[in-house]
Amino acid sequence: MGRLIKGLSVGLVAIVSLTLASAGSSVSAADALPTFGRPTIVGVQAGGNSEPGLRIDTRGRMYVTSPTYPYSAVWRSLDGGATFKWLPAADAKTGRLAACRVKTGGDSEIATDTADRLYFSDRLAEEASPFNTAARSDDQGRTFRSSCNAVTSNSTDRPWYAVDGDPLGGGNIYLGIAIVRGDTACSAAKGHDQVALARSPVPGRSAEAGVVFGPLVVATGPCAFGSLGTIEVSPTTHDVFVSHSIAADVAKERGADEVRVARCTPVPFGPAMPGGLDCVDLPVLKAQGVYIHTSLTVDRAGNLYLAWYEIPFDATGGSRLFVAASRDNGETWGPRVPIATPGLNTNIWPWVAAGDEGRLGVAWYGTGGVDTDPTRGCGAAADVNTDWGVYFSQSLDALAETPVFSPPLLVSEHFVHRGGIADSGGKFCGNGVMGDFLQLRIGLQGEAVIVYADSNNANGIYAGVNDPNRGQIAHPMLVRQNGGPGLDASQPFVQGKAAATNRVTDEANDATFDARGRVSRSQRNLDILSSSVSRTQADRYRFRLRISDLRSLAPNKSTGNGDTHLVWLVQWLSPSRTDSGGGSNPFVYMESAKGRAPTFWAGESARQTLPSYLAGFTYPGVKRVKGSLSRSAPGTITIEVPASAVLDRRPVSRTLYHVTASTMTLAGPANRPAPNRFRDWLVGGKFFTLIDSAPSYDFVP
């Protein structure tokens, strides 16, 4: 993959150089390519399955969610996506939010408004949910007010949010869902899904905006829905748009698959329009013999962009990406424009995001592999048994008749999943840990910010298990653009931090215990100042952590944290050439019980399950290793291990990817219960409370 990307980049530089020279521009060719920093492990505390969500508020705070049964978690970053922790409103070790406490975790969604409030919705894990939760935090995740019955349907799926301004200051928030088998126009016995929207606030309950919603309004026409896309609000017309496609069996009756966009206009609540929305379902295009999944975005001038992928289900065995644009609020659409993906034959789950007029980014999962026999198995991407990466492309002239897109850039640095990915060809088919979508949002500089899942760990893939609720877990990951063209015309080039290599520093005084709505003072003996990796002449790896104060290793009871064991840990990913699970997630750590002399350990990430059935990452040591510390302020922890404890048995390279240092507290030893290997996965260890994390970096020998 690296050779392919390098070749594509060189070609683009040559093209851009000619373009800039002919235009007399002073911008260098190197500036014309987007660049990205190191991916961040968001889910140090617990994993998810797929479908990570991302929002960025007006101050650059980032929020990530991932659905996990029996409730979904939300992480928050206060440093621009460099590090993440669970919200302060969450339970310290489980991540469960102080919102509706019923069993949910099937789908989760978050949003922010212009006043920097945070909204959260979770759905029962069953296919047909009797409720959708809705919650709002006015203090960036410290406290929530919530409802277990935000909508009035007893059969819903996949919540989406769209926010227009400040819902408590004249704006609106919309909750979009699919009503499962609500449409009987085509087949009364089977029923098809519908897209519906609910609006908030409702008259007389403005203080409960985002918690209480009006009646659902069906937005799709009869026999017109198959796959739900995304929901967006126009900043110019304030209409709400939902992209979708038509169900495959209905498409056969119609002779083609179809892409559509439902447009809903806010109107006064009243007897004629009890939901406060007037909706129309608009056709975009038809395509013969393909399945289509959609993603929608709106630029700041009100132009709409639709992206989708098509699976021809023929001998080619792959899938292609396309976009179309509308300048007139969705009434008419421009031509179907392909996005070239040389070297990538199967491309799925595109997510688009727009900035200023004509500036568009798209991210997706891609691979060079194909479904070798489209007539058998699950079909489509679920049968593409190969390695997948996360790719990004952008266009700065997306409204042109023939827009130019930059060549695919591998932003995940390495493949993130081995095996098939569940998609339209077979839900919960292939490897169930992945599927449905990743997300791309635009940051405050116009930079691309992408969240995705990385399953390269011992519990990321269970052979023969396709149900993502069976304990398969992936790390939610975030990667942020740090250079090249952005999507904000007023600051056309992104200027971010360089990708860190071999060493990184961390902000001081941020080692806090966050739980039950409170954030403690910083605990100095868990406060990371820097992290580094080096290799000795004896081919041993040396990990160093610099900590604010190591004169005492005792827990600080004044923070309100009752845990007795402290852990200072460094983890990373080592993708494999042959491992059926994709690779390893090794770690080393120092542990002290009640302030006593420390021990040093190495191991590989495992999983543990709470009585609530929540599965999450644990880090139980399995081998004692050499280590030392200086009891000073600041102090240094040094741990040395052989290469066999650091790299997968057949690594794709000797690089250690996404090296992440963190400190945590536990109620007992980190490796109790002792981890046991069952078939291909590891189970054991103890859940923990995350106190501090440092930004990620790569160790490159």
Sequence and secondary structure as in RCSB ss.txt:
>XXXX:A:sequence
MGRLIKGLSVGLVAIVSLTLASAGSSVSAADALPTFGRPTIVGVQAGGNSEPGLRIDTRGRMYVTSPTYPYSAVW
RSLDGGATFKWLPAADAKTGRLAACRVKTGGDSEIATDTADRLYFSDRLAEEASPFNTAARSDDQGRTFRSSCNA
VTSNSTDRPWYAVDGDPLGGGNIYLGIAIVRGDTACSAAKGHDQVALARSPVPGRSAEAGVVFGPLVVATGPCAF
GSLGTIEVSPTTHDVFVSHSIAADVAKERGADEVRVARCTPVPFGPAMPGGLDCVDLPVLKAQGVYIHTSLTVDR
AGNLYLAWYEIPFDATGGSRLFVAASRDNGETWGPRVPIATPGLNTNIWPWVAAGDEGRLGVAWYGTGGVDTDPT
RGCGAAADVNTDWGVYFSQSLDALAETPVFSPPLLVSEHFVHRGGIADSGGKFCGNGVMGDFLQLRIGLQGEAVI
VYADSNNANGIYAGVNDPNRGQIAHPMLVRQNGGPGLDASQPFVQGKAAATNRVTDEANDATFDARGRVSRSQRN
LDILSSSVSRTQADRYRFRLRISDLRSLAPNKSTGNGDTHLVWLVQWLSPSRTDSGGGSNPFVYMESAKGRAPTF
WAGESARQTLPSYLAGFTYPGVKRVKGSLSRSAPGTITIEVPASAVLDRRPVSRTLYHVTASTMTLAGPANRPAP
NRFRDWLVGGKFFTLIDSAPSYDFVP
>XXXX:A:secstr
 HHHHHHHHHHHHHHHHHHHHHHT    TGGGS EE   EE  SS  B S  EEEE TT  EEEEE  TT  EEE
EESSTTS  EE TTS TTT   SS  SS EEEEEEEE TT  EEEEEEESSSSBS B EEEESSTTS  EEES S
SS SSEEEEEEEEES TTTT EEEEEEEEEEEE SS TTT EEEEEEEEES TT GGGTTTS    EE S TT  
EEEEEEEE TTT  EEEEEEE HHHHHHHTSEEEEEEEEEE   SSS TTSEEEEEEEEEEETT EEEEEEEE T
TS EEEEEEEE  STT  BEEEEEEESSTTSS    EEE  TT  EEEEEEEEE STT EEEEEEEES   S TT
SSS GGGG  EEEEEEEEEES TTSSS      EETTSS  EEE EE TT TT SEEEEES  EEEE TTS EEE
EEEE  STTS  TT   TTSS  BEEEEEEEEEEE S TTS EEE     BSEEE  SS    EETTEE    GG
G EEEEEEEE TTSEEEEEEEES  S     GGGT    EEEEEEEEEEEBSS TT EE EEEEEEEETT   EE
EEEE EEEE TT  EEEE    EE EEEE  SSSEEEEEEEEGGGTS SSBS S EEEEEEEEEEESS TT S  
EEETTEEE     EEEEE   EEE  
